[in-house]
Each structure stands twice: as C-alpha cells, then as structure tokens.
Amino acid sequence: MPELTFRPLTAGRWNDLAALFGDRGACAGCWCMWWRLPRAQFERQKGPANKRALHKIVDSGRIPGILAYAGKQPVAWCAIEPRECYPRLGRGRVLKKVDEQPVWSVVCLFVARPFRNRSVSAAIVSAAVEHARRRGARVIEAYPVDSKTRRADMSVYTGLASTFRELGFTEVARRSPTRRIMRLALR
C-alpha cells in the first residue's frame, strides 16, 4: 500500500474531492448526500444539485469527512459526522438508533479504483476515527455490509464488516440479514 496522508475536507480541499469523485459524483451523482436527504429529494437532485448541496455544507465550515492522499493525489473519502447529520439513518427500521448514546457515524467510503483492495478503507476509517475523537466523539458507529459474498464496488459504499472488525468495531445490532450496526467505543 502506498504511504497515505489524511486531511479533513475543508473549502480549500473541495477541488480534491471533486477530482476524486469525478463527473459521476462518486456513484451515480450521489455526492455523499444519500443519508442526508429524504429519498425523493435525493432522486430529484442527483448529480450537479447534490454536488452543490455538499459544497454548501463544506463552505459553511462543517467538515463532513476526510480525504486520503497518496502524495498529492486524493485517493479516498470517508464521510464521518455526528449521527444527527444523517437523518435517513433513523427513517427505517434497520438502522434506527440502538440507544440514546451520542454517536458519530461512518456512512460512506469511496476509494479510487487503482487503490481498491490495498487496505485503503481500513486506513481511512482509522484516520476518520481519530478525526472524530479529536472533535469529542466517544462512540463511532458504522453500517457495513457482509463480506462473505463478492459484491459490486458500488454496493459496499458503507464498507465491509470485516474491515470494521479488523479495527475493533463490534456488532451491536442486526435488524437485517445483510446490514449490521457496529460500534467502536473510544477512550
């Protein structure tokens, strides 16, 4: 694996995220807005409108996640913020709150194709955990998919359970055969 550095997504790094996500916005115009918007609104604004919406979040001074760089090249993204920033998590039975603990959520991972299958996901999640810890997080939550079967790259945007287990996350709830809620308590 190449040596990576990690930086929070700030307004000054917006062009790096745009370059990483490309014209398709990482996946079909998502621009990491899936968990932030009601489904109908998300569908209406796929593509450029989602890009503008995420850009507005970044321009407001919020840090919605971190970027990984190999040298000066942005190679990966991890979205991590307090769970309240992702209202769709609570709209369904599968990912509803486990309890009332304040948690930070890892909801999206995107790794540039040439860097996939090289442990970049684990490295950026680890860096994201440290980013959240420095901002006061005490519990990190993730919603990975099962890693027992081969999946299309776009269907593992929340990460693989094996990656999170490797980093010390444990399963705290499973309300679906394919989706689990995993947590890491920080000290």
N, C-alpha and C positions, 0 to 999 in steps of 0.2 A: 504494500500500500504506500502511496506517496505520502510525504510529510504534509500534514494539514494544519492550517490555522483557522480559527473560528472568530467571527465578528458578529455583533448584533446588527440586525437590519435597521439602519438609520436612513434618513433622507439622503445623505451623502453616498450611500451604497445602493440606492434604488436601481441605478443602471446595471449594477452587477446582478441583482435579482432578475431584472428584465432580460438580461443576456442569458442567464441560466434557464429561465422559463421559456424563452423563445416566443415565436409568434403564436404558439398554441396555448400559452399561459400555463405551462407545465402539463396540463391534461385537459384537453377539450375546452379551453377557456375558463378553467376554474379560478386561477389566480388566488388559490388558497382562501376562497370565500365560501365554500360549501358549508362549513359548520357555523358560519357567521350569519347566514341569511335564511329566511323561510324559503322552502323549495321553489315555489312559484316565482319569487323574486330572483332567486339564483338562476333559474332557467331563462328568465327574461333578459338578464343582463350578462349572460355568458360572453366571454371574450373581452372586448375593449371596455365595457362598462364595469366588469369585475376588476379589470386591471386598474381603472380609475378609482374604484372603491378601496382597493388595497393601498394604492398610492396615497389616497387621502388619509388612511389610518397612519401610514408611515409619516406623512407630512405633519400630522397632528403632534408628533413627538412620541407616540407609542412605539414600542419595539415588539412587533408581532412574532419574532423568531430570530433565528441566527443562520448565517451563511457559513459554509466551509469553503476554504480556498486551497488549491494546490498551486503554490507560488502565488501569482496574481489572478489566476483563473478561478472564478466561482464554480464549484463543482457539486454543491449540495445545499439543501434548505431543510430546516426543521422549524415548524410552527409550534410555539410554546407560549402560552399566556395563562392567566387565571381562567378557570373553567367558565366563569361568567361571560367571558369574551366570545364564547361559542354557544349561543342559545340553542342551536339544533341538538346539542347533546342531550338536553332534557326533554325534547319533544316526543321521544319514543320510549317504549318500554325497555328496550335492550340496553341503552346507555344512560338511563336515568341515574340520578345521584345514588350512591351507595349509602351515604350518611351525610351529615352536615359539616364534616371537616372541610376547611378551605383547601382546595387543591389547585395545582397548576396542571394543565392538560397538554400533552403532546398529541396533536391531531393530524399532522401531515409531515411526511418525509418525501423529499424529491432528490434523487441522485442522478446526475448526468450519466447518460448511457455508458461512456467509456470507463466510468468509475464504479459501476454496479458490480456486486459480488466481490468486493475488495474490502469489506469491513467498514466502509464509509458510514453506513447507517448507524452502527454501534458507536463510532467515534463522534458523530454529530449529536446523537442523543445524549451521550455522556457530557459533551460540552453544553448542550441545552440545559441539562440538569444543573450544572454548575452556574450557568447564567441565571436560572430561576432561584437557586439557593442564594446567590448574591443579592437578589431582589426580595428576599424574605420568604420564599416558598419553604414549606415544611413537608409537603407531600406532593409527589408528582404522580399523575395518573396517565395511563395510555390505553389505547383501544385496538390492539393489534389483531391481525387475523392469524389463523392457524397456519403453521408452516409445514404441515405433513404432506400437503399436496402441492404440486407445481402450479403456480398462478401467473396470470399475465401481470406484467410490471405495474400497469395502472390499477390493478385491484389490490395492491399492497401499499397504498399510499399512507395507511396508518401504521405501517411497519409489521414485522413478523414477530410473533410471540417469542420465538427462540432468541431474537436479538434482545428483547427486553429482559427475558430470564437471565441471559448472559450478564446483564448489567445489574442484577439483583432485584428486579421487579418481581412481585409475586401476584398471582391471580387472587382477586378479592370478590369477583362476581362473574357469572356467566349466565346470561339470560337467552343465549342463542348458541347453537352448536358451533357456529363459525366465528363468533366475536366474543371477546372476553374483556373485562376491565382489570387492568394490572396496576399496581401501585409500588412506589418506592418511597419509604419514609426517610427524610433527611435528618441529620443530626447537626 
